[in-house]
Amino acid sequence: MEHRKLEKLGIAPSLLGFGCMRFPLTEEGNINEAEAEKMLDTAIAAGVNYIDTAYPYHNGDSEPFVGRVLKKYDRNSFYLATKLPVWQIKTLDDAKRIFQEQFERLDVDYVDFYLLHCLDKEKWQTVLDLGIIPYMEGLQKDGKIRYFGFSFHDDFETFKAIAEYRSWDFCQIQYNYVDTDIQAGDRGYELTEELGIPLVIMEPIKGGSLATLPEDVTLPFREFHPDASISSWALRWVASKPNVKVVLSGMSTQEQVEDNLKTFSNFQPLSLKEKEIVANVAAAIKARTKNGCTGCSYCMPCPCGVNIPQNFRIWNDLSMYRNIDRIKQMYFKELEEGARANQCQECGQCEEVCPQSLSIRENLKQVWQEMNAL
């Protein structure tokens, strides 16, 4: 297992990190603890020493489960990461209470990597208004947390403001070879290099979408490396960047663990030819986009309640990645019924303000037809 040194911190975590938000489940929807423990044990035995969990993962069950499994290992043999759910914080006392609860769940004396979870512009303002950073700095001074950082989901300008606010020990961003201009993206990566902030990467396979691509899209991958998994290309792309110190994978099966260990145990950065292949595959995926919605939300709010950008994002993802199970989950469970495309009454108000001049009304009809055909 490759271990990549964080010069700023003087440590060397494993390049592959175990993300603990997608453990296998029982029929009742709980963590399949026997299988999940086996997966963790396999990864740790192979040299994985960065274990990432969070307060809300698996409805709050991830932290206590991970804490129990890690009890059988020497505390100095692994790096434990968890996160403060900023969206649940209304007062500084809330942050103090949740932090103490996390300590009890994990049953540890300190947390190695502690993050402000899922920051965006609004949550960042909450952090500033409530004085959460001075409190966390106090916890760090007391040895309760060793390294202090944040995870991020918003636009580049917000990322820049947060990254430049203080000297962070590390930060965590969503990054993959398709979404290079979304959220922090390439510009965010370059900024962390300039500022000297080590990077932890989440969603390198885009929630599994880059592991289940259409066969015609992945043909160049299979022709060049017949024995390599499709997901290994996504992992190697992001891990080939020098300021990426840990790549998180939310593994759900033993097979995924074994495949990821194969990728990272003898890690090879992408060659120039391989980078070209990945760029061509990314272009092929983007070419499958149904419409050019940028998510600017100029069309919102819709008077009929339709979440136009979200409908189009899911529709485009269906065409680009063909991850049917995930698309069904996003559309029919995560998107409220009143916000779906069939609620459109064709008033045309949205098309009058759309900067992309999209045929929104006609496209929404197509969204509804294709979603119901799944």
C-alpha positions in Angstrom: 0.0 0.0 0.0 1.4 3.4 -1.0 1.6 5.9 1.9 1.9 9.5 0.8 3.7 11.9 3.1 1.9 15.1 4.3 5.1 17.2 4.8 3.1 19.9 6.5 1.9 17.5 9.2 4.9 15.1 9.3 2.7 12.0 8.8 2.1 9.4 6.0 -1.4 8.1 5.7 -2.4 5.4 3.2 -3.2 6.8 -0.3 -6.4 4.7 -0.2 -8.7 5.7 2.6 -11.7 3.7 3.8 -14.9 5.7 3.5 -17.5 4.5 6.1 -20.7 5.8 4.6 -21.6 2.9 2.3 -21.2 -0.3 4.3 -23.2 -3.3 3.2 -26.7 -3.5 4.7 -28.9 -6.2 6.2 -32.4 -6.7 4.9 -33.6 -4.3 7.6 -31.4 -1.6 6.3 -28.8 -1.7 9.2 -25.1 -2.1 8.8 -24.2 -5.7 8.0 -21.6 -5.6 10.8 -20.0 -9.0 10.1 -19.4 -8.3 6.5 -18.4 -4.7 7.1 -15.9 -5.7 9.8 -14.4 -8.2 7.4 -14.0 -5.5 4.8 -12.3 -3.2 7.2 -10.0 -5.9 8.5 -9.0 -6.8 4.9 -8.2 -3.2 4.1 -6.2 -2.6 7.3 -4.2 -5.8 6.9 -3.2 -4.5 3.4 -2.0 -1.2 4.8 -5.0 1.1 4.8 -4.6 3.3 7.8 -7.0 6.2 7.1 -10.6 5.5 8.2 -13.2 8.1 7.5 -16.6 8.3 9.1 -19.1 11.1 10.1 -21.8 11.9 12.5 -24.8 11.2 10.2 -23.4 8.2 8.2 -25.8 5.2 8.3 -28.3 7.2 10.4 -25.7 7.7 13.1 -24.6 4.0 13.3 -21.3 4.4 11.4 -19.3 6.1 14.2 -20.1 3.6 17.0 -19.6 0.6 14.7 -16.3 1.9 13.4 -15.2 2.7 17.0 -15.9 -0.9 18.1 -14.0 -2.4 15.2 -11.0 -0.2 15.7 -10.7 -1.1 19.4 -8.9 -4.3 18.4 -6.1 -2.2 16.7 -3.3 -0.2 18.3 -4.5 3.4 18.5 -1.2 4.6 16.9 -1.7 2.3 13.9 -4.5 4.2 12.2 -5.7 7.7 11.5 -9.4 8.3 12.3 -11.4 11.0 10.6 -14.9 12.3 11.5 -16.9 15.4 11.0 -19.0 18.1 12.7 -22.5 18.3 11.0 -22.6 22.1 10.7 -26.2 22.0 9.4 -27.3 20.7 12.8 -25.5 23.5 14.7 -27.6 26.4 15.9 -25.5 27.4 18.9 -21.9 26.8 20.0 -23.3 24.6 22.7 -24.7 22.3 20.0 -21.2 21.9 18.6 -19.8 21.1 22.0 -22.6 18.6 22.7 -22.2 16.8 19.3 -18.4 16.7 19.6 -18.7 15.0 23.0 -21.3 12.6 21.7 -18.9 11.7 18.9 -16.1 11.0 21.4 -18.4 8.7 23.2 -19.6 6.9 20.1 -16.0 6.4 18.8 -14.7 5.7 22.3 -11.4 7.4 21.7 -9.2 10.0 23.5 -8.6 12.0 20.3 -9.6 12.2 16.7 -6.8 12.5 14.1 -8.6 14.4 11.3 -11.6 16.5 12.3 -13.6 18.3 9.6 -16.3 20.9 9.4 -18.7 18.8 7.3 -20.1 19.8 3.9 -19.3 23.5 4.0 -21.1 25.8 1.6 -21.6 29.6 1.7 -24.4 29.4 4.2 -22.8 26.9 6.5 -19.5 28.8 6.4 -21.3 31.9 7.7 -22.8 29.8 10.5 -19.3 28.7 11.4 -18.1 32.3 11.6 -21.1 33.6 13.4 -21.0 31.0 16.2 -17.3 31.1 16.8 -16.8 27.4 15.9 -13.3 27.8 14.6 -11.8 29.2 17.9 -13.6 26.4 19.7 -12.0 23.8 17.4 -8.6 25.4 17.7 -9.0 25.1 21.5 -9.8 21.3 21.1 -6.7 21.0 18.9 -4.6 22.8 21.5 -5.9 20.4 24.2 -5.1 17.3 22.0 -8.6 16.3 21.4 -8.2 16.7 17.7 -4.8 16.5 15.9 -5.5 18.0 12.5 -8.3 20.4 11.7 -9.9 20.8 8.2 -13.2 21.0 6.3 -15.1 19.2 3.6 -16.7 21.2 0.8 -19.7 21.3 -1.5 -20.2 24.7 -3.3 -18.7 26.9 -6.0 -15.1 27.8 -6.4 -15.4 31.4 -5.1 -16.8 30.1 -1.8 -14.0 27.5 -1.7 -11.4 30.2 -2.2 -12.8 32.3 0.6 -12.8 29.4 3.0 -9.4 28.1 2.0 -7.7 31.5 2.4 -9.4 32.3 5.7 -6.8 30.5 7.8 -3.9 28.0 7.7 -5.8 24.7 7.4 -4.1 21.4 8.1 -6.0 19.7 5.2 -9.2 19.9 3.3 -11.5 17.4 1.5 -13.1 18.0 -1.8 -15.2 16.1 -4.4 -13.1 15.6 -7.5 -13.2 13.3 -10.5 -12.1 13.3 -14.1 -15.6 14.4 -15.4 -16.5 17.1 -12.9 -13.3 19.2 -13.2 -15.2 22.4 -13.5 -17.8 21.7 -10.8 -17.5 22.8 -7.1 -13.8 23.3 -6.2 -12.7 21.4 -9.4 -9.4 22.0 -11.1 -9.1 25.6 -9.9 -9.7 24.4 -6.3 -7.0 21.8 -6.7 -4.5 24.3 -8.0 -5.4 26.7 -5.1 -4.6 24.1 -2.5 -1.2 23.5 -4.1 -0.5 27.3 -3.9 -1.7 27.5 -0.3 0.0 24.3 0.8 -3.2 22.6 2.0 -3.0 18.8 1.7 -6.0 17.2 -0.1 -8.3 14.3 0.8 -10.5 13.4 -2.1 -14.1 12.2 -1.8 -16.4 10.8 -4.6 -13.5 10.0 -7.0 -15.9 7.5 -8.7 -18.8 9.9 -8.4 -20.9 7.7 -6.2 -20.3 4.7 -8.4 -21.3 6.4 -11.6 -17.8 6.2 -13.0 -17.7 2.4 -12.3 -20.8 1.5 -14.3 -20.4 3.5 -17.5 -21.9 2.4 -20.9 -19.8 -0.1 -22.7 -19.2 2.0 -25.8 -17.8 4.8 -23.6 -15.4 2.5 -21.7 -14.1 0.7 -24.8 -10.8 2.6 -24.7 -10.2 1.6 -21.1 -10.9 -2.0 -21.8 -8.8 -2.1 -24.9 -5.8 -0.5 -23.2 -6.0 -2.4 -19.9 -8.3 -5.5 -20.4 -7.7 -6.7 -16.8 -8.3 -3.3 -15.1 -11.6 -2.3 -13.6 -13.3 0.8 -14.9 -13.3 2.3 -11.4 -9.5 1.9 -11.2 -9.1 4.5 -13.9 -11.0 7.1 -11.9 -9.0 6.3 -8.8 -5.7 6.5 -10.6 -6.6 9.7 -12.3 -7.2 11.6 -9.0 -4.3 9.8 -7.2 -1.9 10.8 -9.9 -2.1 14.4 -8.7 0.8 15.1 -6.2 -1.2 17.2 -3.7 -3.8 14.4 -3.3 -2.7 12.6 -0.2 -5.7 10.4 0.5 -8.4 9.1 -1.9 -11.5 8.0 -0.1 -13.5 5.1 -1.4 -16.9 4.3 0.1 -16.7 0.5 -0.3 -19.8 -1.6 -0.1 -18.6 -5.1 -1.0 -15.6 -7.3 -0.4 -15.0 -7.3 -4.1 -14.7 -3.5 -4.2 -12.2 -3.7 -1.3 -10.1 -6.2 -3.2 -10.2 -4.2 -6.4 -9.2 -1.0 -4.7 -6.4 -2.7 -2.9 -5.1 -4.0 -6.2 -5.1 -0.5 -7.6 -3.3 1.1 -4.6 -1.0 -1.7 -3.4 1.3 -1.2 -6.4 0.1 2.2 -7.4 1.1 3.5 -10.8 0.4 7.1 -11.8 -1.3 7.5 -15.1 1.1 7.7 -18.1 0.7 10.5 -20.7 -1.1 8.0 -23.0 -3.4 7.0 -20.2 -4.2 10.6 -19.3 -5.1 11.1 -23.0 -7.5 8.1 -22.8 -9.2 9.4 -19.7 -9.6 12.8 -21.3 -11.2 11.2 -24.3 -13.6 9.1 -22.1 -14.5 12.2 -20.1 -15.3 14.1 -23.4 -17.4 11.1 -24.6 -19.4 11.1 -21.3 -20.0 14.9 -21.5 -21.1 14.6 -25.1 -24.0 12.4 -23.9 -25.5 15.4 -22.0 -29.2 15.9 -22.8 -29.2 19.6 -22.4 -26.9 22.4 -21.4 -28.4 23.3 -18.0 -25.7 24.8 -15.8 -27.7 24.8 -12.6 -27.6 28.6 -12.4 -31.2 28.5 -11.1 -32.3 31.7 -13.0 -35.5 29.7 -13.8 -36.3 29.3 -10.1 -38.5 29.4 -8.2 -40.9 27.7 -10.6 -44.5 28.9 -9.8 -45.6 25.2 -10.1 -43.0 24.0 -7.7 -40.8 22.1 -10.2 -37.2 21.9 -9.3 -36.0 22.5 -12.8 -32.2 22.3 -12.3 -32.5 19.1 -10.3 -34.7 17.4 -12.9 -32.2 18.3 -15.6 -29.2 17.2 -13.5 -30.7 13.8 -12.9 -31.8 13.5 -16.6 -28.3 14.3 -17.8 -26.8 11.9 -15.3 -29.0 9.1 -16.7 -27.8 9.8 -20.2 -24.1 10.2 -19.2 -23.7 7.3 -16.8 -26.7 5.0 -17.1 -26.5 4.2 -13.4 -30.2 3.2 -13.3 -30.5 2.2 -9.7 -28.9 5.4 -8.5 -31.1 7.5 -10.9 -34.3 5.8 -9.6 -33.2 6.6 -6.0 -32.4 10.3 -6.9 -35.7 10.8 -8.8 -38.3 8.8 -7.1 -37.1 8.9 -3.5 -34.8 11.9 -3.0 -36.7 14.4 -5.2 -40.0 15.4 -3.7 -43.1 14.4 -5.8 -44.2 18.0 -6.1 -40.8 19.0 -7.6 -40.8 16.5 -10.4 -41.1 17.3 -14.1 -44.8 16.2 -14.5 -45.8 19.2 -12.3 -44.9 21.6 -15.1 -48.0 23.6 -16.3 -46.1 25.0 -19.3 -46.4 28.6 -18.3 -43.1 29.4 -20.0 -41.9 31.8 -17.3 -38.7 29.8 -17.0 -37.8 30.0 -20.7 -38.0 33.8 -20.6 -35.1 34.0 -18.2 -32.9 31.0 -19.1 -29.4 32.2 -20.1 -28.9 29.0 -22.1 -32.2 29.5 -24.0 -33.2 25.9 -23.2 -36.5 24.4 -24.3 -37.4 23.8 -20.7 -41.0 22.9 -21.2 -40.3 20.3 -23.9 -37.3 19.0 -22.0 -39.3 18.5 -18.8 -41.8 16.4 -20.8 -38.9 14.2 -22.0 -37.5 14.0 -18.4 -40.9 12.6 -17.2 -41.2 10.1 -20.1 -37.7 8.7 -19.6 -38.0 8.5 -15.9 -41.2 6.6 -16.1 -39.7 4.2 -18.6 -36.9 3.1 -16.2 
